[in-house]
Amino acid sequence: MTEDVGNRVLEHLRAIRRTQDDHGARLERIELRLSSIEQTLGGLYALSGNDRDTIRALTRRVEGIERRLDLADAP
């Protein structure tokens, strides 16, 4: 009887270990995907910063052209 109980306990412990291994593998995949998302977002932030600088430069150029052509609104 005690041997049967011991075998059942071992079976349950093995099942728990398999479940933990599965969860560990799944967590590794999730971490990898999260890292990829973080890198993508970082790239997007860098690009948006460049776009902002480009828009500012173009705005300054247009304002300069408007002033030279006397098209600018009076302040």
C-alpha positions as CSV (number, residue, x, y, z in Angstrom):
1,M,0.0,0.0,0.0
2,T,2.7,2.5,0.9
3,E,4.6,1.6,-2.3
4,D,1.5,2.4,-4.3
5,V,1.1,5.7,-2.5
6,G,4.8,6.4,-3.1
7,N,4.4,5.7,-6.8
8,R,1.4,8.0,-7.1
9,V,3.3,10.8,-5.4
10,L,6.2,10.3,-7.8
11,E,3.8,10.3,-10.8
12,H,2.3,13.6,-9.5
13,L,5.7,15.1,-9.0
14,R,6.8,14.1,-12.5
15,A,3.6,15.6,-13.9
16,I,4.3,18.8,-12.0
17,R,7.9,18.9,-13.3
18,R,6.7,18.4,-16.9
19,T,4.2,21.3,-16.4
20,Q,6.9,23.5,-15.0
21,D,9.3,22.6,-17.9
22,D,6.5,23.5,-20.4
23,H,5.9,26.8,-18.6
24,G,9.6,27.6,-18.6
25,A,9.8,27.0,-22.3
26,R,6.8,29.1,-22.9
27,L,8.1,31.9,-20.7
28,E,11.4,31.9,-22.7
29,R,9.4,32.3,-26.0
30,I,7.4,35.1,-24.5
31,E,10.6,36.9,-23.3
32,L,12.1,36.6,-26.8
33,R,9.0,38.1,-28.4
34,L,8.9,40.9,-25.8
35,S,12.5,41.7,-26.5
36,S,11.7,41.9,-30.2
37,I,8.8,44.2,-29.5
38,E,11.0,46.4,-27.4
39,Q,13.7,46.7,-30.1
40,T,11.0,47.5,-32.7
41,L,9.5,50.2,-30.5
42,G,13.0,51.7,-29.9
43,G,13.6,51.9,-33.6
44,L,10.2,53.6,-34.1
45,Y,11.0,56.1,-31.5
46,A,14.3,56.9,-33.1
47,L,12.6,57.3,-36.5
48,S,9.9,59.6,-35.1
49,G,12.6,61.8,-33.6
50,N,14.3,62.1,-37.0
51,D,11.0,62.9,-38.6
52,R,10.3,65.6,-36.0
53,D,13.7,67.2,-36.8
54,T,13.0,67.0,-40.5
55,I,9.6,68.7,-40.1
56,R,11.1,71.4,-37.9
57,A,13.8,72.1,-40.5
58,L,11.2,72.2,-43.3
59,T,9.0,74.5,-41.3
60,R,11.9,76.9,-40.8
61,R,12.8,76.9,-44.5
62,V,9.1,77.6,-45.5
63,E,8.9,80.4,-43.0
64,G,12.1,81.9,-44.4
65,I,10.7,81.7,-47.9
66,E,7.5,83.3,-46.8
67,R,9.4,86.2,-45.2
68,R,11.5,86.8,-48.3
69,L,8.4,86.8,-50.5
70,D,6.5,89.0,-48.0
71,L,3.9,86.2,-47.6
72,A,4.2,85.9,-43.8
73,D,1.4,87.1,-41.7
74,A,2.1,90.2,-39.6
75,P,2.6,89.3,-35.9
